[in-house]
Amino acid sequence: MAGFGDRSFGQREMHKAVCSECKKDCEVPFKPNKDKPVYCRDCYQKHKKF
């Protein structure tokens, strides 16, 4: 497929992070940015807008 570069649609690369709310170690499918909060799966569910 043209236009997708070398992006793989299989396993995502996971990055280690610390949840901004509960301070637990977690992994996220993006490279964390110090300017934005990162939430673990449980805390993300609490912050997710419906």
mmCIF entry with sequence, helices, sheets and N, C-alpha, C, O atoms, coordinates in Angstrom:
data_MODEL
# 
_entry.id   MODEL 
# 
_entity.id                         1 
_entity.type                       polymer 
_entity.pdbx_number_of_molecules   1 
# 
_entity_poly.entity_id                      1 
_entity_poly.type                           'polypeptide(L)' 
_entity_poly.nstd_linkage                   no 
_entity_poly.nstd_monomer                   no 
_entity_poly.pdbx_seq_one_letter_code       MAGFGDRSFGQREMHKAVCSECKKDCEVPFKPNKDKPVYCRDCYQKHKKF 
_entity_poly.pdbx_seq_one_letter_code_can   MAGFGDRSFGQREMHKAVCSECKKDCEVPFKPNKDKPVYCRDCYQKHKKF 
_entity_poly.pdbx_strand_id                 A 
# 
loop_
_entity_poly_seq.entity_id 
_entity_poly_seq.num 
_entity_poly_seq.mon_id 
_entity_poly_seq.hetero 
1 1  MET n 
1 2  ALA n 
1 3  GLY n 
1 4  PHE n 
1 5  GLY n 
1 6  ASP n 
1 7  ARG n 
1 8  SER n 
1 9  PHE n 
1 10 GLY n 
1 11 GLN n 
1 12 ARG n 
1 13 GLU n 
1 14 MET n 
1 15 HIS n 
1 16 LYS n 
1 17 ALA n 
1 18 VAL n 
1 19 CYS n 
1 20 SER n 
1 21 GLU n 
1 22 CYS n 
1 23 LYS n 
1 24 LYS n 
1 25 ASP n 
1 26 CYS n 
1 27 GLU n 
1 28 VAL n 
1 29 PRO n 
1 30 PHE n 
1 31 LYS n 
1 32 PRO n 
1 33 ASN n 
1 34 LYS n 
1 35 ASP n 
1 36 LYS n 
1 37 PRO n 
1 38 VAL n 
1 39 TYR n 
1 40 CYS n 
1 41 ARG n 
1 42 ASP n 
1 43 CYS n 
1 44 TYR n 
1 45 GLN n 
1 46 LYS n 
1 47 HIS n 
1 48 LYS n 
1 49 LYS n 
1 50 PHE n 
# 
_struct_asym.id          A 
_struct_asym.entity_id   1 
# 
_struct_conf.conf_type_id            HELX_P 
_struct_conf.id                      HELX_P1 
_struct_conf.pdbx_PDB_helix_id       AA1 
_struct_conf.beg_label_comp_id       ARG 
_struct_conf.beg_label_asym_id       A 
_struct_conf.beg_label_seq_id        41 
_struct_conf.pdbx_beg_PDB_ins_code   ? 
_struct_conf.end_label_comp_id       HIS 
_struct_conf.end_label_asym_id       A 
_struct_conf.end_label_seq_id        47 
_struct_conf.pdbx_end_PDB_ins_code   ? 
_struct_conf.beg_auth_comp_id        ARG 
_struct_conf.beg_auth_asym_id        A 
_struct_conf.beg_auth_seq_id         41 
_struct_conf.end_auth_comp_id        HIS 
_struct_conf.end_auth_asym_id        A 
_struct_conf.end_auth_seq_id         47 
_struct_conf.pdbx_PDB_helix_class    1 
_struct_conf.details                 ? 
_struct_conf.pdbx_PDB_helix_length   7 
# 
_struct_conf_type.id          HELX_P 
_struct_conf_type.criteria    ? 
_struct_conf_type.reference   ? 
# 
_struct_sheet.id               AA1 
_struct_sheet.type             ? 
_struct_sheet.number_strands   2 
_struct_sheet.details          ? 
# 
_struct_sheet_order.sheet_id     AA1 
_struct_sheet_order.range_id_1   1 
_struct_sheet_order.range_id_2   2 
_struct_sheet_order.offset       ? 
_struct_sheet_order.sense        anti-parallel 
# 
loop_
_struct_sheet_range.sheet_id 
_struct_sheet_range.id 
_struct_sheet_range.beg_label_comp_id 
_struct_sheet_range.beg_label_asym_id 
_struct_sheet_range.beg_label_seq_id 
_struct_sheet_range.pdbx_beg_PDB_ins_code 
_struct_sheet_range.end_label_comp_id 
_struct_sheet_range.end_label_asym_id 
_struct_sheet_range.end_label_seq_id 
_struct_sheet_range.pdbx_end_PDB_ins_code 
_struct_sheet_range.beg_auth_comp_id 
_struct_sheet_range.beg_auth_asym_id 
_struct_sheet_range.beg_auth_seq_id 
_struct_sheet_range.end_auth_comp_id 
_struct_sheet_range.end_auth_asym_id 
_struct_sheet_range.end_auth_seq_id 
AA1 1 HIS A 15 ? VAL A 18 ? HIS A 15 VAL A 18 
AA1 2 ASP A 25 ? VAL A 28 ? ASP A 25 VAL A 28 
# 
loop_
_atom_site.group_PDB 
_atom_site.id 
_atom_site.type_symbol 
_atom_site.label_atom_id 
_atom_site.label_alt_id 
_atom_site.label_comp_id 
_atom_site.label_asym_id 
_atom_site.label_entity_id 
_atom_site.label_seq_id 
_atom_site.pdbx_PDB_ins_code 
_atom_site.Cartn_x 
_atom_site.Cartn_y 
_atom_site.Cartn_z 
_atom_site.occupancy 
_atom_site.B_iso_or_equiv 
_atom_site.pdbx_formal_charge 
_atom_site.auth_seq_id 
_atom_site.auth_comp_id 
_atom_site.auth_asym_id 
_atom_site.auth_atom_id 
_atom_site.pdbx_PDB_model_num 
ATOM 1   N N  . MET A 1 1  ? 0.835   -1.187 0.000  1.00 0.00 ? 1  MET A N  1 
ATOM 2   C CA . MET A 1 1  ? 0.000   0.000  0.000  1.00 0.00 ? 1  MET A CA 1 
ATOM 3   C C  . MET A 1 1  ? 0.878   1.248  0.000  1.00 0.00 ? 1  MET A C  1 
ATOM 4   O O  . MET A 1 1  ? 1.761   1.396  0.845  1.00 0.00 ? 1  MET A O  1 
ATOM 5   N N  . ALA A 1 2  ? 0.641   2.095  -0.903 1.00 0.00 ? 2  ALA A N  1 
ATOM 6   C CA . ALA A 1 2  ? 1.407   3.335  -0.980 1.00 0.00 ? 2  ALA A CA 1 
ATOM 7   C C  . ALA A 1 2  ? 0.861   4.346  0.019  1.00 0.00 ? 2  ALA A C  1 
ATOM 8   O O  . ALA A 1 2  ? -0.324  4.325  0.351  1.00 0.00 ? 2  ALA A O  1 
ATOM 9   N N  . GLY A 1 3  ? 1.726   5.223  0.491  1.00 0.00 ? 3  GLY A N  1 
ATOM 10  C CA . GLY A 1 3  ? 1.289   6.289  1.373  1.00 0.00 ? 3  GLY A CA 1 
ATOM 11  C C  . GLY A 1 3  ? 1.345   5.971  2.851  1.00 0.00 ? 3  GLY A C  1 
ATOM 12  O O  . GLY A 1 3  ? 1.056   6.843  3.671  1.00 0.00 ? 3  GLY A O  1 
ATOM 13  N N  . PHE A 1 4  ? 1.708   4.748  3.223  1.00 0.00 ? 4  PHE A N  1 
ATOM 14  C CA . PHE A 1 4  ? 1.747   4.386  4.623  1.00 0.00 ? 4  PHE A CA 1 
ATOM 15  C C  . PHE A 1 4  ? 3.164   4.290  5.161  1.00 0.00 ? 4  PHE A C  1 
ATOM 16  O O  . PHE A 1 4  ? 3.342   3.973  6.337  1.00 0.00 ? 4  PHE A O  1 
ATOM 17  N N  . GLY A 1 5  ? 4.166   4.548  4.357  1.00 0.00 ? 5  GLY A N  1 
ATOM 18  C CA . GLY A 1 5  ? 5.550   4.465  4.816  1.00 0.00 ? 5  GLY A CA 1 
ATOM 19  C C  . GLY A 1 5  ? 5.879   3.061  5.281  1.00 0.00 ? 5  GLY A C  1 
ATOM 20  O O  . GLY A 1 5  ? 5.432   2.085  4.678  1.00 0.00 ? 5  GLY A O  1 
ATOM 21  N N  . ASP A 1 6  ? 6.655   2.950  6.347  1.00 0.00 ? 6  ASP A N  1 
ATOM 22  C CA . ASP A 1 6  ? 7.012   1.635  6.844  1.00 0.00 ? 6  ASP A CA 1 
ATOM 23  C C  . ASP A 1 6  ? 6.176   1.253  8.068  1.00 0.00 ? 6  ASP A C  1 
ATOM 24  O O  . ASP A 1 6  ? 6.581   0.395  8.852  1.00 0.00 ? 6  ASP A O  1 
ATOM 25  N N  . ARG A 1 7  ? 5.046   1.871  8.229  1.00 0.00 ? 7  ARG A N  1 
ATOM 26  C CA . ARG A 1 7  ? 4.179   1.612  9.376  1.00 0.00 ? 7  ARG A CA 1 
ATOM 27  C C  . ARG A 1 7  ? 3.618   0.195  9.316  1.00 0.00 ? 7  ARG A C  1 
ATOM 28  O O  . ARG A 1 7  ? 3.114   -0.251 8.285  1.00 0.00 ? 7  ARG A O  1 
ATOM 29  N N  . SER A 1 8  ? 3.717   -0.488 10.429 1.00 0.00 ? 8  SER A N  1 
ATOM 30  C CA . SER A 1 8  ? 3.213   -1.851 10.530 1.00 0.00 ? 8  SER A CA 1 
ATOM 31  C C  . SER A 1 8  ? 1.836   -1.834 11.173 1.00 0.00 ? 8  SER A C  1 
ATOM 32  O O  . SER A 1 8  ? 1.586   -1.050 12.088 1.00 0.00 ? 8  SER A O  1 
ATOM 33  N N  . PHE A 1 9  ? 0.950   -2.686 10.705 1.00 0.00 ? 9  PHE A N  1 
ATOM 34  C CA . PHE A 1 9  ? -0.388  -2.758 11.281 1.00 0.00 ? 9  PHE A CA 1 
ATOM 35  C C  . PHE A 1 9  ? -0.508  -3.934 12.237 1.00 0.00 ? 9  PHE A C  1 
ATOM 36  O O  . PHE A 1 9  ? -1.616  -4.305 12.627 1.00 0.00 ? 9  PHE A O  1 
ATOM 37  N N  . GLY A 1 10 ? 0.623   -4.525 12.620 1.00 0.00 ? 10 GLY A N  1 
ATOM 38  C CA . GLY A 1 10 ? 0.640   -5.621 13.579 1.00 0.00 ? 10 GLY A CA 1 
ATOM 39  C C  . GLY A 1 10 ? 0.754   -5.077 14.989 1.00 0.00 ? 10 GLY A C  1 
ATOM 40  O O  . GLY A 1 10 ? -0.019  -4.206 15.387 1.00 0.00 ? 10 GLY A O  1 
ATOM 41  N N  . GLN A 1 11 ? 1.710   -5.585 15.740 1.00 0.00 ? 11 GLN A N  1 
ATOM 42  C CA . GLN A 1 11 ? 1.942   -5.158 17.112 1.00 0.00 ? 11 GLN A CA 1 
ATOM 43  C C  . GLN A 1 11 ? 2.373   -3.693 17.152 1.00 0.00 ? 11 GLN A C  1 
ATOM 44  O O  . GLN A 1 11 ? 3.187   -3.258 16.337 1.00 0.00 ? 11 GLN A O  1 
ATOM 45  N N  . ARG A 1 12 ? 1.827   -2.939 18.101 1.00 0.00 ? 12 ARG A N  1 
ATOM 46  C CA . ARG A 1 12 ? 2.257   -1.552 18.298 1.00 0.00 ? 12 ARG A CA 1 
ATOM 47  C C  . ARG A 1 12 ? 3.484   -1.539 19.196 1.00 0.00 ? 12 ARG A C  1 
ATOM 48  O O  . ARG A 1 12 ? 3.631   -2.384 20.078 1.00 0.00 ? 12 ARG A O  1 
ATOM 49  N N  . GLU A 1 13 ? 4.351   -0.582 18.964 1.00 0.00 ? 13 GLU A N  1 
ATOM 50  C CA . GLU A 1 13 ? 5.489   -0.394 19.848 1.00 0.00 ? 13 GLU A CA 1 
ATOM 51  C C  . GLU A 1 13 ? 4.976   0.292  21.114 1.00 0.00 ? 13 GLU A C  1 
ATOM 52  O O  . GLU A 1 13 ? 4.330   1.336  21.040 1.00 0.00 ? 13 GLU A O  1 
ATOM 53  N N  . MET A 1 14 ? 5.264   -0.293 22.262 1.00 0.00 ? 14 MET A N  1 
ATOM 54  C CA . MET A 1 14 ? 4.803   0.252  23.526 1.00 0.00 ? 14 MET A CA 1 
ATOM 55  C C  . MET A 1 14 ? 5.943   0.992  24.223 1.00 0.00 ? 14 MET A C  1 
ATOM 56  O O  . MET A 1 14 ? 7.108   0.611  24.111 1.00 0.00 ? 14 MET A O  1 
ATOM 57  N N  . HIS A 1 15 ? 5.590   2.049  24.938 1.00 0.00 ? 15 HIS A N  1 
ATOM 58  C CA . HIS A 1 15 ? 6.569   2.883  25.627 1.00 0.00 ? 15 HIS A CA 1 
ATOM 59  C C  . HIS A 1 15 ? 6.247   2.906  27.112 1.00 0.00 ? 15 HIS A C  1 
ATOM 60  O O  . HIS A 1 15 ? 5.086   3.031  27.500 1.00 0.00 ? 15 HIS A O  1 
ATOM 61  N N  . LYS A 1 16 ? 7.270   2.785  27.938 1.00 0.00 ? 16 LYS A N  1 
ATOM 62  C CA . LYS A 1 16 ? 7.094   2.822  29.387 1.00 0.00 ? 16 LYS A CA 1 
ATOM 63  C C  . LYS A 1 16 ? 6.767   4.248  29.820 1.00 0.00 ? 16 LYS A C  1 
ATOM 64  O O  . LYS A 1 16 ? 7.311   5.218  29.292 1.00 0.00 ? 16 LYS A O  1 
ATOM 65  N N  . ALA A 1 17 ? 5.860   4.348  30.800 1.00 0.00 ? 17 ALA A N  1 
ATOM 66  C CA . ALA A 1 17 ? 5.445   5.649  31.318 1.00 0.00 ? 17 ALA A CA 1 
ATOM 67  C C  . ALA A 1 17 ? 5.009   5.479  32.766 1.00 0.00 ? 17 ALA A C  1 
ATOM 68  O O  . ALA A 1 17 ? 4.890   4.361  33.268 1.00 0.00 ? 17 ALA A O  1 
ATOM 69  N N  . VAL A 1 18 ? 4.776   6.600  33.424 1.00 0.00 ? 18 VAL A N  1 
ATOM 70  C CA . VAL A 1 18 ? 4.232   6.611  34.776 1.00 0.00 ? 18 VAL A CA 1 
ATOM 71  C C  . VAL A 1 18 ? 2.917   7.383  34.709 1.00 0.00 ? 18 VAL A C  1 
ATOM 72  O O  . VAL A 1 18 ? 2.874   8.502  34.197 1.00 0.00 ? 18 VAL A O  1 
ATOM 73  N N  . CYS A 1 19 ? 1.854   6.787  35.225 1.00 0.00 ? 19 CYS A N  1 
ATOM 74  C CA . CYS A 1 19 ? 0.533   7.417  35.198 1.00 0.00 ? 19 CYS A CA 1 
ATOM 75  C C  . CYS A 1 19 ? 0.579   8.749  35.941 1.00 0.00 ? 19 CYS A C  1 
ATOM 76  O O  . CYS A 1 19 ? 1.104   8.827  37.052 1.00 0.00 ? 19 CYS A O  1 
ATOM 77  N N  . SER A 1 20 ? 0.033   9.788  35.333 1.00 0.00 ? 20 SER A N  1 
ATOM 78  C CA . SER A 1 20 ? 0.028   11.121 35.928 1.00 0.00 ? 20 SER A CA 1 
ATOM 79  C C  . SER A 1 20 ? -0.884  11.207 37.146 1.00 0.00 ? 20 SER A C  1 
ATOM 80  O O  . SER A 1 20 ? -0.736  12.107 37.973 1.00 0.00 ? 20 SER A O  1 
ATOM 81  N N  . GLU A 1 21 ? -1.822  10.279 37.256 1.00 0.00 ? 21 GLU A N  1 
ATOM 82  C CA . GLU A 1 21 ? -2.759  10.337 38.380 1.00 0.00 ? 21 GLU A CA 1 
ATOM 83  C C  . GLU A 1 21 ? -2.368  9.411  39.528 1.00 0.00 ? 21 GLU A C  1 
ATOM 84  O O  . GLU A 1 21 ? -2.183  9.876  40.653 1.00 0.00 ? 21 GLU A O  1 
ATOM 85  N N  . CYS A 1 22 ? -2.239  8.118  39.267 1.00 0.00 ? 22 CYS A N  1 
ATOM 86  C CA . CYS A 1 22 ? -1.985  7.167  40.358 1.00 0.00 ? 22 CYS A CA 1 
ATOM 87  C C  . CYS A 1 22 ? -0.506  6.830  40.526 1.00 0.00 ? 22 CYS A C  1 
ATOM 88  O O  . CYS A 1 22 ? -0.128  6.148  41.479 1.00 0.00 ? 22 CYS A O  1 
ATOM 89  N N  . LYS A 1 23 ? 0.326   7.301  39.611 1.00 0.00 ? 23 LYS A N  1 
ATOM 90  C CA . LYS A 1 23 ? 1.791   7.137  39.662 1.00 0.00 ? 23 LYS A CA 1 
ATOM 91  C C  . LYS A 1 23 ? 2.263   5.694  39.470 1.00 0.00 ? 23 LYS A C  1 
ATOM 92  O O  . LYS A 1 23 ? 3.407   5.376  39.794 1.00 0.00 ? 23 LYS A O  1 
ATOM 93  N N  . LYS A 1 24 ? 1.397   4.814  38.945 1.00 0.00 ? 24 LYS A N  1 
ATOM 94  C CA . LYS A 1 24 ? 1.807   3.440  38.653 1.00 0.00 ? 24 LYS A CA 1 
ATOM 95  C C  . LYS A 1 24 ? 2.573   3.400  37.343 1.00 0.00 ? 24 LYS A C  1 
ATOM 96  O O  . LYS A 1 24 ? 2.332   4.209  36.447 1.00 0.00 ? 24 LYS A O  1 
ATOM 97  N N  . ASP A 1 25 ? 3.510   2.443  37.236 1.00 0.00 ? 25 ASP A N  1 
ATOM 98  C CA . ASP A 1 25 ? 4.190   2.198  35.966 1.00 0.00 ? 25 ASP A CA 1 
ATOM 99  C C  . ASP A 1 25 ? 3.183   1.624  34.992 1.00 0.00 ? 25 ASP A C  1 
ATOM 100 O O  . ASP A 1 25 ? 2.346   0.806  35.372 1.00 0.00 ? 25 ASP A O  1 
ATOM 101 N N  . CYS A 1 26 ? 3.256   2.043  33.742 1.00 0.00 ? 26 CYS A N  1 
ATOM 102 C CA . CYS A 1 26 ? 2.354   1.526  32.716 1.00 0.00 ? 26 CYS A CA 1 
ATOM 103 C C  . CYS A 1 26 ? 3.060   1.601  31.369 1.00 0.00 ? 26 CYS A C  1 
ATOM 104 O O  . CYS A 1 26 ? 4.174   2.114  31.269 1.00 0.00 ? 26 CYS A O  1 
ATOM 105 N N  . GLU A 1 27 ? 2.410   1.091  30.349 1.00 0.00 ? 27 GLU A N  1 
ATOM 106 C CA . GLU A 1 27 ? 2.916   1.178  28.979 1.00 0.00 ? 27 GLU A CA 1 
ATOM 107 C C  . GLU A 1 27 ? 1.826   1.777  28.110 1.00 0.00 ? 27 GLU A C  1 
ATOM 108 O O  . GLU A 1 27 ? 0.645   1.470  28.265 1.00 0.00 ? 27 GLU A O  1 
ATOM 109 N N  . VAL A 1 28 ? 2.244   2.636  27.194 1.00 0.00 ? 28 VAL A N  1 
ATOM 110 C CA . VAL A 1 28 ? 1.305   3.305  26.303 1.00 0.00 ? 28 VAL A CA 1 
ATOM 111 C C  . VAL A 1 28 ? 1.771   3.138  24.857 1.00 0.00 ? 28 VAL A C  1 
ATOM 112 O O  . VAL A 1 28 ? 2.968   2.989  24.608 1.00 0.00 ? 28 VAL A O  1 
ATOM 113 N N  . PRO A 1 29 ? 0.838   3.159  23.902 1.00 0.00 ? 29 PRO A N  1 
ATOM 114 C CA . PRO A 1 29 ? 1.195   2.939  22.494 1.00 0.00 ? 29 PRO A CA 1 
ATOM 115 C C  . PRO A 1 29 ? 1.693   4.192  21.773 1.00 0.00 ? 29 PRO A C  1 
ATOM 116 O O  . PRO A 1 29 ? 1.594   4.283  20.550 1.00 0.00 ? 29 PRO A O  1 
ATOM 117 N N  . PHE A 1 30 ? 2.221   5.148  22.516 1.00 0.00 ? 30 PHE A N  1 
ATOM 118 C CA . PHE A 1 30 ? 2.777   6.370  21.924 1.00 0.00 ? 30 PHE A CA 1 
ATOM 119 C C  . PHE A 1 30 ? 3.937   6.825  22.789 1.00 0.00 ? 30 PHE A C  1 
ATOM 120 O O  . PHE A 1 30 ? 4.059   6.415  23.943 1.00 0.00 ? 30 PHE A O  1 
ATOM 121 N N  . LYS A 1 31 ? 4.779   7.667  22.234 1.00 0.00 ? 31 LYS A N  1 
ATOM 122 C CA . LYS A 1 31 ? 5.916   8.174  22.992 1.00 0.00 ? 31 LYS A CA 1 
ATOM 123 C C  . LYS A 1 31 ? 5.424   9.291  23.914 1.00 0.00 ? 31 LYS A C  1 
ATOM 124 O O  . LYS A 1 31 ? 4.938   10.314 23.432 1.00 0.00 ? 31 LYS A O  1 
ATOM 125 N N  . PRO A 1 32 ? 5.541   9.111  25.229 1.00 0.00 ? 32 PRO A N  1 
ATOM 126 C CA . PRO A 1 32 ? 5.027   10.127 26.161 1.00 0.00 ? 32 PRO A CA 1 
ATOM 127 C C  . PRO A 1 32 ? 5.702   11.484 25.965 1.00 0.00 ? 32 PRO A C  1 
ATOM 128 O O  . PRO A 1 32 ? 6.889   11.576 25.653 1.00 0.00 ? 32 PRO A O  1 
ATOM 129 N N  . ASN A 1 33 ? 4.904   12.526 26.160 1.00 0.00 ? 33 ASN A N  1 
ATOM 130 C CA . ASN A 1 33 ? 5.353   13.898 26.029 1.00 0.00 ? 33 ASN A CA 1 
ATOM 131 C C  . ASN A 1 33 ? 5.181   14.548 27.399 1.00 0.00 ? 33 ASN A C  1 
ATOM 132 O O  . ASN A 1 33 ? 4.105   14.458 27.989 1.00 0.00 ? 33 ASN A O  1 
ATOM 133 N N  . LYS A 1 34 ? 6.213   15.196 27.909 1.00 0.00 ? 34 LYS A N  1 
ATOM 134 C CA . LYS A 1 34 ? 6.148   15.790 29.251 1.00 0.00 ? 34 LYS A CA 1 
ATOM 135 C C  . LYS A 1 34 ? 5.098   16.899 29.353 1.00 0.00 ? 34 LYS A C  1 
ATOM 136 O O  . LYS A 1 34 ? 4.723   17.277 30.462 1.00 0.00 ? 34 LYS A O  1 
ATOM 137 N N  . ASP A 1 35 ? 4.619   17.426 28.236 1.00 0.00 ? 35 ASP A N  1 
ATOM 138 C CA . ASP A 1 35 ? 3.638   18.503 28.245 1.00 0.00 ? 35 ASP A CA 1 
ATOM 139 C C  . ASP A 1 35 ? 2.207   18.012 28.446 1.00 0.00 ? 35 ASP A C  1 
ATOM 140 O O  . ASP A 1 35 ? 1.320   18.804 28.765 1.00 0.00 ? 35 ASP A O  1 
ATOM 141 N N  . LYS A 1 36 ? 1.976   16.719 28.262 1.00 0.00 ? 36 LYS A N  1 
ATOM 142 C CA . LYS A 1 36 ? 0.620   16.171 28.365 1.00 0.00 ? 36 LYS A CA 1 
ATOM 143 C C  . LYS A 1 36 ? 0.594   15.044 29.381 1.00 0.00 ? 36 LYS A C  1 
ATOM 144 O O  . LYS A 1 36 ? 1.558   14.286 29.488 1.00 0.00 ? 36 LYS A O  1 
ATOM 145 N N  . PRO A 1 37 ? -0.504  14.922 30.137 1.00 0.00 ? 37 PRO A N  1 
ATOM 146 C CA . PRO A 1 37 ? -0.586  13.832 31.108 1.00 0.00 ? 37 PRO A CA 1 
ATOM 147 C C  . PRO A 1 37 ? -0.718  12.480 30.412 1.00 0.00 ? 37 PRO A C  1 
ATOM 148 O O  . PRO A 1 37 ? -1.256  12.375 29.309 1.00 0.00 ? 37 PRO A O  1 
ATOM 149 N N  . VAL A 1 38 ? -0.212  11.451 31.086 1.00 0.00 ? 38 VAL A N  1 
ATOM 150 C CA . VAL A 1 38 ? -0.319  10.080 30.607 1.00 0.00 ? 38 VAL A CA 1 
ATOM 151 C C  . VAL A 1 38 ? -1.058  9.306  31.682 1.00 0.00 ? 38 VAL A C  1 
ATOM 152 O O  . VAL A 1 38 ? -0.724  9.409  32.862 1.00 0.00 ? 38 VAL A O  1 
ATOM 153 N N  . TYR A 1 39 ? -2.056  8.532  31.286 1.00 0.00 ? 39 TYR A N  1 
ATOM 154 C CA . TYR A 1 39 ? -2.849  7.768  32.231 1.00 0.00 ? 39 TYR A CA 1 
ATOM 155 C C  . TYR A 1 39 ? -2.727  6.278  31.972 1.00 0.00 ? 39 TYR A C  1 
ATOM 156 O O  . TYR A 1 39 ? -2.637  5.843  30.824 1.00 0.00 ? 39 TYR A O  1 
ATOM 157 N N  . CYS A 1 40 ? -2.725  5.489  33.056 1.00 0.00 ? 40 CYS A N  1 
ATOM 158 C CA . CYS A 1 40 ? -2.778  4.044  32.909 1.00 0.00 ? 40 CYS A CA 1 
ATOM 159 C C  . CYS A 1 40 ? -4.185  3.677  32.410 1.00 0.00 ? 40 CYS A C  1 
ATOM 160 O O  . CYS A 1 40 ? -5.051  4.544  32.297 1.00 0.00 ? 40 CYS A O  1 
ATOM 161 N N  . ARG A 1 41 ? -4.399  2.430  32.122 1.00 0.00 ? 41 ARG A N  1 
ATOM 162 C CA . ARG A 1 41 ? -5.688  1.980  31.581 1.00 0.00 ? 41 ARG A CA 1 
ATOM 163 C C  . ARG A 1 41 ? -6.843  2.333  32.525 1.00 0.00 ? 41 ARG A C  1 
ATOM 164 O O  . ARG A 1 41 ? -7.886  2.808  32.076 1.00 0.00 ? 41 ARG A O  1 
ATOM 165 N N  . ASP A 1 42 ? -6.660  2.104  33.826 1.00 0.00 ? 42 ASP A N  1 
ATOM 166 C CA . ASP A 1 42 ? -7.738  2.362  34.783 1.00 0.00 ? 42 ASP A CA 1 
ATOM 167 C C  . ASP A 1 42 ? -8.054  3.851  34.896 1.00 0.00 ? 42 ASP A C  1 
ATOM 168 O O  . ASP A 1 42 ? -9.221  4.242  34.859 1.00 0.00 ? 42 ASP A O  1 
ATOM 169 N N  . CYS A 1 43 ? -7.030  4.676  35.032 1.00 0.00 ? 43 CYS A N  1 
ATOM 170 C CA . CYS A 1 43 ? -7.244  6.121  35.162 1.00 0.00 ? 43 CYS A CA 1 
ATOM 171 C C  . CYS A 1 43 ? -7.763  6.719  33.853 1.00 0.00 ? 43 CYS A C  1 
ATOM 172 O O  . CYS A 1 43 ? -8.545  7.669  33.874 1.00 0.00 ? 43 CYS A O  1 
ATOM 173 N N  . TYR A 1 44 ? -7.339  6.177  32.731 1.00 0.00 ? 44 TYR A N  1 
ATOM 174 C CA . TYR A 1 44 ? -7.820  6.676  31.442 1.00 0.00 ? 44 TYR A CA 1 
ATOM 175 C C  . TYR A 1 44 ? -9.332  6.510  31.333 1.00 0.00 ? 44 TYR A C  1 
ATOM 176 O O  . TYR A 1 44 ? -10.028 7.387  30.820 1.00 0.00 ? 44 TYR A O  1 
ATOM 177 N N  . GLN A 1 45 ? -9.830  5.377  31.819 1.00 0.00 ? 45 GLN A N  1 
ATOM 178 C CA . GLN A 1 45 ? -11.276 5.140  31.772 1.00 0.00 ? 45 GLN A CA 1 
ATOM 179 C C  . GLN A 1 45 ? -12.038 6.200  32.577 1.00 0.00 ? 45 GLN A C  1 
ATOM 180 O O  . GLN A 1 45 ? -13.143 6.586  32.195 1.00 0.00 ? 45 GLN A O  1 
ATOM 181 N N  . LYS A 1 46 ? -11.465 6.667  33.675 1.00 0.00 ? 46 LYS A N  1 
ATOM 182 C CA . LYS A 1 46 ? -12.100 7.691  34.503 1.00 0.00 ? 46 LYS A CA 1 
ATOM 183 C C  . LYS A 1 46 ? -12.107 9.048  33.803 1.00 0.00 ? 46 LYS A C  1 
ATOM 184 O O  . LYS A 1 46 ? -13.021 9.846  34.010 1.00 0.00 ? 46 LYS A O  1 
ATOM 185 N N  . HIS A 1 47 ? -11.088 9.316  32.971 1.00 0.00 ? 47 HIS A N  1 
ATOM 186 C CA . HIS A 1 47 ? -10.950 10.621 32.320 1.00 0.00 ? 47 HIS A CA 1 
ATOM 187 C C  . HIS A 1 47 ? -11.561 10.665 30.922 1.00 0.00 ? 47 HIS A C  1 
ATOM 188 O O  . HIS A 1 47 ? -11.731 11.739 30.346 1.00 0.00 ? 47 HIS A O  1 
ATOM 189 N N  . LYS A 1 48 ? -11.888 9.500  30.384 1.00 0.00 ? 48 LYS A N  1 
ATOM 190 C CA . LYS A 1 48 ? -12.406 9.433  29.010 1.00 0.00 ? 48 LYS A CA 1 
ATOM 191 C C  . LYS A 1 48 ? -13.760 10.132 28.929 1.00 0.00 ? 48 LYS A C  1 
ATOM 192 O O  . LYS A 1 48 ? -14.625 9.927  29.780 1.00 0.00 ? 48 LYS A O  1 
ATOM 193 N N  . LYS A 1 49 ? -13.932 10.940 27.924 1.00 0.00 ? 49 LYS A N  1 
ATOM 194 C CA . LYS A 1 49 ? -15.196 11.644 27.709 1.00 0.00 ? 49 LYS A CA 1 
ATOM 195 C C  . LYS A 1 49 ? -16.115 10.746 26.883 1.00 0.00 ? 49 LYS A C  1 
ATOM 196 O O  . LYS A 1 49 ? -15.692 10.143 25.896 1.00 0.00 ? 49 LYS A O  1 
ATOM 197 N N  . PHE A 1 50 ? -17.353 10.668 27.295 1.00 0.00 ? 50 PHE A N  1 
ATOM 198 C CA . PHE A 1 50 ? -18.306 9.788  26.593 1.00 0.00 ? 50 PHE A CA 1 
ATOM 199 C C  . PHE A 1 50 ? -19.045 10.515 25.530 1.00 0.00 ? 50 PHE A C  1 
ATOM 200 O O  . PHE A 1 50 ? -19.882 9.925  24.846 1.00 0.00 ? 50 PHE A O  1 
# 
